Amino acid sequence: MLYRILTIIGGLVFVVALFALLWFFCKKFLEHHGVTEKVSDRATELATWTFAGISVGLVFAVVGAFVLGPWAFYRTLRGHGMDISDAAAIWWGLGVVLAALGITAIGFFGFLMVVGAY
């Protein structure tokens, strides 16, 4: 029973870590493209919608996260009116999703191995 509780708490921590990584990568993306005004607020909005796209994509199929996440990133970016091509925005979105999910997955599987659940 203790391992189940520990695993649930660990899972919640890694959900928060995924959002934090998305926010960090979105902030770095915006800074890289010269955004200086309200960077934290814009990064939060971009990360929130990207996180929502990943979450919905994971519900339908794991592969859906890699489709809906970058699409949500792209659509939110279009709302900011940034001067970046559509293809570059989608590729950046895919990179943000891959990096955040990859780091989180590696950490979570390591956590599961430590608690003996994997």
C-alpha positions as CSV (number, residue, x, y, z in Angstrom):
1,M,0.0,0.0,0.0
2,L,2.9,2.4,0.8
3,Y,4.3,1.9,-2.7
4,R,1.0,2.7,-4.3
5,I,0.7,6.0,-2.3
6,L,4.3,6.8,-3.0
7,T,3.8,6.1,-6.7
8,I,0.7,8.3,-6.9
9,I,2.5,11.2,-5.1
10,G,5.5,10.7,-7.4
11,G,3.3,10.7,-10.5
12,L,1.8,14.0,-9.4
13,V,5.2,15.5,-8.8
14,F,6.2,14.4,-12.3
15,V,3.1,16.0,-13.8
16,V,4.1,19.3,-12.1
17,A,7.7,18.7,-13.4
18,L,6.4,18.2,-17.0
19,F,4.5,21.5,-16.8
20,A,7.6,23.3,-15.3
21,L,9.8,21.9,-18.1
22,L,7.3,23.1,-20.7
23,W,7.2,26.5,-19.2
24,F,11.0,26.7,-19.1
25,F,11.3,25.6,-22.7
26,C,8.6,28.0,-23.9
27,K,10.2,30.9,-22.0
28,K,13.6,30.1,-23.6
29,F,11.8,29.9,-27.0
30,L,10.2,33.3,-26.6
31,E,13.5,34.9,-25.3
32,H,15.3,33.3,-28.3
33,H,12.9,35.0,-30.6
34,G,13.3,38.4,-29.1
35,V,10.2,38.6,-26.9
36,T,10.9,40.9,-23.9
37,E,7.4,42.1,-22.9
38,K,5.5,39.9,-20.4
39,V,7.7,36.9,-21.1
40,S,6.6,34.9,-18.1
41,D,2.9,35.5,-18.8
42,R,3.3,34.5,-22.4
43,A,5.4,31.5,-21.5
44,T,2.7,30.4,-19.0
45,E,-0.1,30.7,-21.7
46,L,2.0,28.9,-24.2
47,A,3.0,26.1,-21.8
48,T,-0.6,25.7,-20.6
49,W,-2.0,25.2,-24.0
50,T,0.8,22.9,-25.0
51,F,0.3,20.9,-21.8
52,A,-3.4,20.7,-22.6
53,G,-2.6,19.4,-26.1
54,I,-0.2,16.8,-24.7
55,S,-2.7,15.7,-22.1
56,V,-5.6,15.2,-24.6
57,G,-3.2,13.5,-27.0
58,L,-2.1,11.1,-24.2
59,V,-5.7,10.1,-23.5
60,F,-6.4,9.1,-27.1
61,A,-3.1,7.5,-27.9
62,V,0.5,8.2,-26.8
63,V,1.3,9.3,-30.3
64,G,-1.4,11.9,-30.1
65,A,0.6,13.9,-27.6
66,F,3.2,14.4,-30.3
67,V,0.5,15.7,-32.7
68,L,-1.7,17.7,-30.4
69,G,1.1,19.2,-28.3
70,P,2.9,20.8,-31.2
71,W,-0.4,21.9,-32.8
72,A,-1.5,23.6,-29.5
73,F,2.0,25.3,-29.3
74,Y,1.6,26.5,-32.9
75,R,-2.0,27.8,-32.4
76,T,-1.1,29.6,-29.3
77,L,2.0,31.1,-30.9
78,R,-0.2,32.4,-33.8
79,G,-2.3,34.2,-31.1
80,H,0.9,36.1,-30.0
81,G,1.5,37.4,-33.5
82,M,5.2,36.4,-33.5
83,D,7.1,36.7,-36.8
84,I,8.0,33.0,-37.3
85,S,7.0,30.7,-40.1
86,D,4.3,28.1,-39.6
87,A,6.7,25.2,-40.2
88,A,9.3,26.6,-37.8
89,A,6.6,27.1,-35.1
90,I,5.4,23.5,-35.5
91,W,9.0,22.1,-35.4
92,W,9.8,24.2,-32.3
93,G,6.6,22.9,-30.7
94,L,7.6,19.3,-31.5
95,G,11.0,20.0,-30.0
96,V,9.6,21.5,-26.8
97,V,7.2,18.5,-26.5
98,L,9.9,15.9,-27.1
99,A,12.3,17.5,-24.7
100,A,9.8,18.0,-21.9
101,L,8.2,14.5,-22.2
102,G,11.6,12.8,-22.7
103,I,13.1,14.3,-19.5
104,T,10.0,13.7,-17.5
105,A,9.7,10.1,-18.8
106,I,13.3,9.3,-17.9
107,G,12.9,10.7,-14.4
108,F,9.6,8.9,-13.8
109,F,10.8,5.5,-15.0
110,G,13.9,6.0,-12.8
111,F,11.5,6.8,-9.9
112,L,9.5,3.7,-10.6
113,M,12.7,1.6,-10.5
114,V,13.7,3.1,-7.2
115,V,10.4,2.3,-5.6
116,G,10.4,-1.2,-7.1
117,A,7.2,-0.7,-9.3
118,Y,9.0,-1.2,-12.6
